[in-house]
Amino acid sequence: MPITVLLVDDEPLVRAGLRAILSAQPDIEVVGEAADGAAVLPLVRSLRPDVVAMDVRMPLLDGIEATRAVLRTVAAPPKILVVTTFENDQYVYDALRAGADGFLLKRAAPAEIVQAVRTVAAGDSLLFPTALRRLAASYGNERARATMERAALTAREADVLRLMARGMSNPEIAHSLTLGTETVKTHVSSVLAKLGARDRTQAVIAAYESGFVAPG
């Protein structure tokens, strides 16, 4: 079964470019398009895409609120990939905090766009640690610190979270810590559960905002 994608962007040329790139892949199918976030929820319900490639800045309803609406009301929500012009945009960070699975730069090469869709469709987060560090630096808060303290991560779980925050995949973490990949998956699941995080992105944001991982 191909990965099904919904494109959401108020610029027709951007949608056309993404459609051309993604439709050329045998394992990806673009099933719909929308020009504003206000159309996302009904399209997600009717088309049931695996991935929504969502512009963050749109005239009626932006990508942040559209992401919240989908995650709040759809029982088995699609993966949401925020498409943006600037990686350090405050809107991008807010979308990630709202539950987006990662972000993609509009200037990315075609191969990077295809890989981004495949990555989030597979259940992995698409992180750019440098950008997250810059944005999270100003968001340290007591709530995040209290959550991290209550989580009481084990030493190994803490090691795994630090490497997640560097953008490492499970196989990369396994190699770095000399562990099996399945063992790393178990530790990642435990970290997410203890932090009450929906996915890796949410866990990494918590790590930076709590000060568990230094932004520098």
N, C-alpha and C positions, 0 to 999 in steps of 0.2 A: 504493500500500500504506500502511495506517495505521501510525503509531508504536505499537508494542505495549509495554505497561507492566505490571510486576509491583509490587504494593503490599505493603510489609512494615512492619507497625506493630502493637504489642501492644494498642493502643487501638482497639476496633471503630468508635467514632465517628469517629476520625481517618481510618481506612480508608474508611468510608462517605462522608465528606465529600470525600476525594480522588477516589474513584470517581465521585461525582456530578459533580464539576467536570470531570474529564478525559473521562468518557464522553459529555459533552455536546458535545464537539468532533468534527467529522467526520473529522479526520485522526489521532485518538488512540483506541486501544482498550485497555481494561484487561483483561488476559488471565488474571489470577490474583491471589490474596491470600495472605498468610501473617502469623501472629501472632508469629513469633519468627525470629531469624536462623538458627536451626538448620534451618529448612525451606527456606532460600533456595537452596542449592546444588542439591538434587534438582529444585526447581521451575524453576530456570534451565535445567537440562539438558533437562527435558521440554517446557517452554513456549517456550524460546528468545526471551525478551522483548528488545526493543531497549533499554529503560530499566528499572532497578530503583529505585523510590522507597523508600529504606530508612531506617527509624527508627534512631537511633544508640544509644539505650538500650533494651535488651530483656532479659528475665529470664534466659533460658538462654544465648543466644549473641548478643552485641551486634553492632551494625552494622560495627564495625571488623574483628572477626574474620570476619564473614560476607563483607565486602568482600575481605579477604585470601584467603579460601577460593575465592571465585569467580575472582578474577584469577589465582590460582596454578594452578587446575585446569581452567578452561574455555578451550578453544582460541581461540574468538572471543567474548570476554566482552561482556556488555551494558554500557552506560553506567550508572554508579551515581550516583544523586542522593541525598545524605544529607538526611533530613528531621529538623529539630531545633527545639527551643523557643528555645534561646539561641545566638546567632551566635558568641559568644566562648567557647563550651563547649570544654573541653580535648578531649572526645571527638570533636568535629567536626574539630578540627585533626589529631588522630591518624588519623581516617578519611581525610582528604585526603592525609595522608602515606602512608597505606596504598594509595592509588590511586583514591579516589573522584573523580568528575569535577566535583563542586561540591556546594553545599548549598542547601537551601530552608528558609525559616522557616515553621513551622506557622501562624503568624499572617499569612502572605502573602495578598494579595488573589487571588481566583480567576484573574484575568488574568495575574498574576505566576507562579502555579503552572503554568498552561498554557505560558507562555513559557519557563519553566525546563526543562520536559520537552522542548520543541521545541529549545531551545538545546543541551542535552547530546546529544540524539538526532542533531543535525546535526554532532556532533563538536567542538563548542566547549565550553570550560570555563566554568562559572558561578562567577565569583569575586566576593568582596566584599572589596576591598583593605583597607579600614579594619580589618575583623575579622582578616584575615590578618596585618596589621602588628602588632596588639596581641599576637596569639598567638605570632608568630615572634620577637618581641623577646627572649623568654627562651630561644630555642632555637639561638642562634648556636653553631656548633661547628667544630672544626678540620677534620673530615671534609668538611663542606660547603665550607669555604674552600679546601681542597685540590682538591676537584672543580672548583670555579670556576676556579682557577688553571690546572689541566690543560686545561680546555676551550679556553683561549686564544681567546676570542671576538674577532671583528673589531670595529672601531669601530661599524660599522653594526649588526652583530648585538647588540652591547651596547645600542645605542639602542633596538632593537626589544624586547629583554628588559625594559628599564626601563619601556617603555610597556605591555608585557604585565602587568607588576607593578602598574600603575595600573588594570588591569581593562579596557584598551582592546581592542576587536575588531580583526581584520585591516583592515577598511575604515577604521576610526578611526586606526590606526597609519599606514596609507598616506597619509591626509590630513595627519596631523601631520608626517610626514617627506617629503612630496611624492614619494611613490613609487607605483608601480602595485600593486594588490592582489596580483597573482600574484608580484611581487617580494617582497612582505612574506611571503607564504606560504612562499617559498623560504627566506627568512631564518629564519622560525619553525622550519621543519623542520630547518635546520642547527643552530639553538640547541638544540633537543630532542636531536638526535643527539649533539652535543658534550657535553651535560650527562648523557646517558644517562637522560633523562626520558621517562616514558611519554606525558605530555601537557603541556598548558600549565600546569595546576595544579602538577604536579611541578616544572616549571621555575621557576615563580614562588616556590614554597616554597624552592627552592634559592637563588634570588636573595636572599631575605630572610635565610635562615639563614646564608648565607656572608658577609653584610654588604655584598654587591654593591649592594643597594638598602637604604637606611636605613629602619628602621621608622617613623620620625617623619614 
